[in-house]
């Protein structure tokens, strides 16, 4: 089955996938941020740090048997949390391949105690022994800024449509109607933008590969995989997430 949804806790689901000898080329994790947000009655988003860190460490540990040798794992989180989680994830047999900054314009959340947070980190991780993960530098190229420049014209003449992206991505957040609305919004909190997922998928997988989303939420990974002929495994313990997946399946 090219696309499947697993309604379960991510740790249990990853165990089951390992028993089934599943292999994924890329894994993506956008976990609850442990900031006390009320997702649903199924998620405790206010754990003691040690428990939260252990949960994230266990998640990566259970991913390891099913991640391809040249595969990539990504986690999206606030920079401060990534800095604290990185040593824990590394202790599970991973290495940091690249630290990517996702920045987004914002007109809310301004405070008087510190500068406004308008970024998240995307950590790109691989198996510790993998020095060259599968990577297509121009899988999702960054548009040329000055198409009239003679050097850019030469690149365009070669059929290149853009430059290799920097490790700093300005991509707007997906927002609900109360904040102006984004067409792709599925009514889910903290939905990851299609544009960001597209870049990760096209840069680190091939057609026919399997992509895993361990905290599927709005199932934003599904349309990206569908559009670019990748298989997807979506995991979430909230039945509302499966409802979104089922609705996608009806209209594909």
SULSULDA-V668673 format. One record per backbone hydrogen bond with DSSP energy under -1.0 kcal/mol. CO is the residue of the C=O (numbers start at 1). NH is the residue of the N-H. Records with the same first field share a line. If there is no record, write none. Layout:
CO=NH, NH
This chain:
2=232
4=234
6=8, 236
9=13
10=14
11=15
12=16
13=17
14=18
15=19
16=20
17=22
18=21
24=68
25=72
26=212
27=74
28=214
29=76
37=39
40=43
45=36
48=52
49=53
50=54
51=55
52=56
53=57
54=58
55=59
56=60
57=61
58=62
59=63
60=64
63=66, 67
66=24
68=71
70=134
72=27
73=125
74=29
75=123
77=121
78=82
79=83
80=84
81=85
82=86
85=89
86=90
87=91
89=92
90=93
93=128
95=126
98=124
100=122
101=169
102=120
103=171
118=104
120=102
121=77
122=100
123=75
124=97, 98
125=73
126=95
127=130
136=139
142=163
146=149
149=153
150=154
151=155
152=156
153=157
155=160
156=159
163=142
167=101
169=103
175=182
176=179, 181
177=180
182=185
193=197
194=198
195=199
196=200
197=201
198=202
199=203
200=204
201=205
203=136
206=209
209=231
210=25, 26
211=233
212=28
213=235
216=219
219=222
221=225
222=226
223=227
224=228
225=230
229=208
231=211
232=4
233=213
234=6
235=216
236=8
238=241, 242
239=243
240=244
241=245
242=246
243=247
244=248
245=249
246=250
